[in-house]
Amino acid sequence: MATKYLLGEDQIPRYWYNVMADLPTPPEPVIHPGTLKPVGPDDLAPLFPMALIEQEMSPEREIPIPEEVREALAKWRPAPLFRAHGLEKAIGTRSHIYYKYEGVSPAGSHKPNTAVAQAYYNAKAGVKRLATETGAGQWGSSLAYAGGLFGLEVTVYMVKISYQQKPYRRSMMQTWGAEVLASPTNRTNAGRAILEKDPDSRGSLGIAISEAVEDAASREDTKYALGSVLNHVCTHQTVIGLEAIEQMKLAGEYPDVVIGAHGGGSNFAGIAFPFLRDKINGKEVRLLAAEPASCPTLTKGVYAFDYGDTAGLTPIVKMHTLGHDFMPPGIHAGGLRYHGASPLVSKLVHEGLVEAVAYAQRPCFEAAITFARTEGIIPAPESSHAIKAAVEEAKKADAEGKSRVILFNLSGHGHFDLAAYDAYLAGDLEDYEYPREAVEQSMAKLPKVEL
């Protein structure tokens, strides 16, 4: 039985798959936070180069990948597909479990797939500097790496609790030449306003996004880069699923269920969207997003128009949201801390084409430990949610007397997240379920959008 399935560099995808071409109904408009009217390309120009704005709005099914981007991707792509023989044996399942491993990238996660594309298009447009935010650090380190490839300065607003808990991610960004700031900072109006209310604020992705957007909008030489949520980001990540389709052919199987961890949506979209095209065309395949119970955006969030950041500087999009004032609990160690979700993923959940499930963090770390001891890879805490979902799917199939083919995205390794494993192994992690009442309170603060 084969353990891994590999593709040659000539099989790196030449096109990104744009799921908007196959949506059953059109996406909701993006709303300007000032006028509360639908945005046009010019409204987004202060933040993004026109090539990315066009991709954000494109109805085309296939978007060509520039050769310079494919050359950069070739440093780690195509990424390997593994059959999880050890995990299957450990849990005693008759199902076949496969995982697409994105930890082979320089930053150790799937994030460089879009970072190199965004850096390329910004550099081509004459941009000199990028501002961004990061939570656990995978995105910040990926953009720092990509910025170096294309000669861009990079400033990263890193959520303060992660800045403190993950010093080596910070070191990684600085090694690649990025400036890293603990958010909230005194550098921006948004940061100063938060610190005035709470001088000890641990920060959040929403706050860090506000700071990065304000930074980018205030300088002529700077644009903003986002590592998840937006349509063009999800599109760039589809190289994962496009490769996986070809690798599953090598394995002689087709998945019954495709699983990805879900925070903002890019890693889930990357593995799932190419299979969604098959699903829409009649294939029997389930698409499952696995998220933390402490940040249950898809499972408890409301499908509504909301800001992408805390200060209300970003465009307003229709998505599953916990409310833009959401503050993740300090005990939450598993990543995936964003209050909102990709509008595309949210729409597909709303229309019943994508399923969502939430797990507490201790069972996820337990699954990650089992995986590490049987497959040899220490997973990123974010990825542990997908592992937990894969194990549960296998157990359900066994209970039903069935055998399933299960594919999940192992979105990165956990080498820079060992403090979270330390906390788990020491018994210091608590399970926390975000209360529905807190979501309901935040809904009163949603922007009033009338179409």
N, C-alpha and C positions, 0 to 999 in steps of 0.2 A: 504493500500500500504506500503510495507516495505521501510525503510529508509537506512538500512545498511545490507551488506552481509558479513558474517564472515566465515572464515575457521579455523579449529583446528590446533594446532601446528604439529600434525602428517601429515598435508597437506602442510607443507613447502616443496617446490620442492626439490627433491633428485638429480636432474640434472639441469645444466644450458643448455640453448638452444644455439647452435652455428650456426648462420645463414649462415656461410661460406659453410656449407654442402649443402645448397639449392640455392646458387647463380646461376643464369642462365649462367653466364660466370665466369671464375676464377678471383680472385682479382689481381690487379696489384702488382708487386714486390715492396718491401721496399728497398730503395737505400741508400747505405753508403754515408755519406756526404763528406768523404775524397776521396774514390776511385771512387765514382759514379757508383759502381757496386752493384748488388743485395746483400743484407746482408744475412748472415747465422746465426745460433744460437750463435756461438762464438762471433760474432760482437756485439750482444746485451748483452752478459754476464756481462760486467762491470756495466750495469744499472739494470738488472732484474735477479731474480733467475731462474734457468732452468725450473721449473714447469710453471712459467708464460710465458716464451718464448715458451714453447711447446703449451700452450693454444693459444698464439698469432698466431701461425702458424697451429693450428690443423684443419684438415678437418672433424673431428668427429662431428656428429649432437648433441650428448648428452655428456656432460662432467660432471662426478660425482662430487657432492658437498661434500667435506670432512665432517665427522660427527662433528668435532670440529667447523667448520664454521657454520653448521646448528644450533648447540647449541648456538653460538653467535647471529645468526640471530633471534633465538627464543625470544630474549628479546623484539622484536617489530614485528616480522613476524609471521603469515601472516598479512599484512597490510589490513585495511578495505576498502571495496568498498562501496561508498555511491550513492544513487539516489538523485539528486539535485532538490528535489521538490520545495524548496523555490526559487531557481534561475529560474526554469521553470515558476513558477507563476509570478515572477517579470518581466520577459521578454515576458510573454503571449504566450509561444510556445506550440504547440501540440507535439513537439518532446520530447523524453525521454533522459535526460542528466545524465550520470554517471561519477563519478570521483574516481580514485584510489588514496588514501591519503597516501603519503610517509612521511608526517610530524610527524608521530608517532615514528620515530627513535630517539635515544638519541641526535643526532646532529640536528634533526628537518628537515631532508631532505633525499633524496634517496641515497646520497653518501656513507653512511656506508655499503650498500650492497656489494660494491666492496672493500671498505677500510678494512673490517674485513678479506676478502679473501686474499687481497694482504699482509696484516700484517701476516696472518697465514703462507702463503707460504714463506715469507722472514724469519720469525722466524724459521721455520722448516729447512731452508737452512743455519742457523747459522749466519744470518745477525744481526748486533747489532743496526744499526741506519738507518733511512730513511730520505731522503731529498725530499721535494716536493714544489710546488707552490700553491697558491690559489688566487682567485680573490675576490669574495664577501665573502668568508670565509667558505662556506658549506663544501668544500672538505678538507680544512685545519683542520677544527674542527673534521671532520669525521675520518681523519687519526690520529689525536692526540688521539681521543678516542680509535681507534682500536690498535694503537701502545701500549697504556697502557694495553689493554687486553692481548697482547702477549709479553710484556716485552721489547719493542723497544723504543729507543730514537727517537724523531721526530723533525726535523728542517723544518720550513715552511717559504718560501719566499712569503710574502703577497704583492700584488700589492699596491703601496704606496697610491694611492687615496682611495682604499678600507680600508687600514690600518688606514687612517685618518677618513674616513666616518663611519666605522663600528667597533668602539672600543670594543663593547661587543662580537663580534665574536673573536677578538683577545684575550679578557679575557677568553673566553670559551676554546680556544686552550691552553692557559697557565694554566688554571685550570686542564686540563687533562694532563699537564706535558710537552707540546711542547715548543720549542724555536720559537719565531715568529719575523721575521725581515721584515722591510719595504723595498721593492724592487723597484728600484735598490739600492744595497748596495755597500759598499767599500770592502766587503769580497771576492768578486770574480772578475776575469778579465772581465767577461761580464758586471757586474754591474759598475765597475770602468770606462769602456769604454763608457757606456751610460752617466754616470755622468760627464765625461769629456766634452762630446758634449752638454749636457743639465743638468746643476746642479740642476735645478728645475723639472726634469722629474717626471711626475705623475706615471710612470710605466705602464706596460701592462702585460698581461699573457705571451706573447711571451718572454719578458725580464725576468720575474720571472722563466719561464721554463728554460731559458738559465742558470740562476744562480743555480737552483736546480740540473740540469744535470751536470754542471761543478763541483759542490760540491760532488755529488755522484761519479763521475768518478775519482775524485782526492783522494778518501779515500778507503782503502781496506775493512773497516768494514761497509761501507755505500752502499745502493742501492737507486735507484730512484723510486718513486711511482707517478703515474698519475691518476687523477680522472675522465678523460673522454677520448674521441677520439680513444684510442687504441682498438684493437679487443677484447682482454681479458677483458677489462673494460666493454665494451658493453655487452659481454657475461654474466658477473657476474650480470648485471642489469636485465637480462631477468626473474629473479624471479618475477618481477613486473607483466609482461604480462602473465606469466604462471599462477600466482595466479588469475589474472583478468579473464582469460578464464574460470576457474572453478567457479568464483563468478558470471560471467554473466550467466552461466548455472543455478545457484541458482535463478537468477532474471528472468529466462525464456526468455532471449533475447540474440541477437547477434548484435554487433555494425555494423552500416553502415559505420562509420568513427571513426578512432582511432587517437587521437591527443596528441602530446607532445611538450612542449617548446623545442627549439633547440639552444644550444650554441656550445659545442663540440660534442654533440650527445648522451651522455650516458643515459640521462633520456628519450629521445625520443626512443632510441633503446630498452631500458628496457620495455617500454609499447608496442612498435610497432612490434619488431622482431618476437615474438611468433605468432602474427596475420599475419605477412608476410608469414609464413609457410602455413597458411590457404589460403592466397591470391594466392600464387604460385600453390597451389593445387586446385584452381578453385573457392574459396569462393569470393563472392562479398563484398569486404571491401576496403575502402580507408584509406590510411595512410598519415597523414598530419603533417608536422613539421612547427611550428610557431616560427619565430625569430624576433628580433628587426630591424626596418628600419635603425637604426644607426649602426648596425653591421650585414649587410645582406649577410652572408656568402653563403648560399644556393641560394638565389634569385638574387644576383648580382655578387657573386664570380665566378672565372673562375675554371673549372675542370682541374687541372694541377698538376704536381709534384712541391712540395714546402717543405721548412723546417717547422718543427713544432714549432720552436722558432725563436727569433729575431736574435741571434748571429750565427745561422747556425751550432749548435752543434749536433742537433738531427738528426736521420735518416730522409730521404726525402721520403714523401709518396704522392700518387696521391689522391687529395682531392679537394673539393671546397675551394678556398682560396681568401682572399682579399689582399694577399701579406704579407709575414712574417714581414714587417716593419710597419704593420697596428698599428695605435694608436687610441684607442677609444676616442670619444669626451668627454670632462670633464662633460658635461651636462647630459651624459647618466647614468640614475639611475637604470635601470631595469635589471642589470646583463647581462649574455650571451655576453661576450666581446671578445671572442676568434677569431683570424683571420682565422682559418681553421675549418675543420669539420672532423668527423670520416670518414676514407676512406670507410668503409662499408656503412654508410649513404649516403655519396657522390656518391658512385657507384650506389646505388639504386635510388637516385634522377636522376642521369644521364641516367639510363635505364628506367625511367618512372614508377617505382614501388612505389615510394614515391613522394608525392607532397610537395611543400614548399610555405609558404606565410610569408610576413613581415608586421609588424604593428608598428606604431609610439608609443612612450611610454605613452603619455597622454591617448589615448583611452584604452590602456592596464590597466593603473591604474584605470581608470573609471570602467572597467569591474571588477577589483579586489575589488573595493569598493562595487559594487553591490553584488558581491559574498559574501564578508564579512558580509554585512548587511542581507543577506538572508540565508546563510549557516552557519554563525557563526565563520568561520575560516578566519583569516587574511592571505592571501596567500603570499608566497615569490614573490618578483617582477618578478623573472624568470617565475614562474608559471602563472602569469597574462597573458602572451602571449598565453598560452594554453586555459585559460578561455575566452579570447577575441575570439580566433578561434572557440571555442565551441559555443559561443553566435552567432557568424556570421553564422556558419553552421545551427543553429536552425532557424535563421531568413530567410536564403535562402530557407530552406525546407518549412517554412510557406508561403513564397512568391510563391512557386511552388505548394502550396496546398498539401504538403506531410508531413509525420511524419517520422523523422529519429531517430535512436538509436545512440547516440553520447557518446563516452567514451574518457575521457582525463585523463592525469596523473597530479595530483596536487602534484608537486614534493617536496614541502616543505612549512613550515609556514614562515611568515614574521616577527616574533617577534624580530629578531635582525636587521630588515631592516626598522624600523619605521622612521628613518631619511629621507628615500626616500618618505615615505608616508607624512611626515611633509612637504617636498618640494612640493609634488603634491597638498596637501590641502591648502598650502599657495599660490598656483598659480605660483610657481617658476620654474616648469619644462617646458622645451621647447621641441618641436618635432624637430628632426633633421634627415634628410635622407642622408645617406652616398653617396657622388657623384660617379657616374660611372667613371668620369674622374680620380678620385683618385685611383680607382682599376686599370685602364689602366696604370697609371704611375708605380704602384707597379709591374705590370706584367713584366716590363723590368728587374726587379731584381730577377726573378725566377732562380733557378739553372738550368743549361743546362744538361738535362738527355736524353741520347740516348740509347734506348733498341735494 
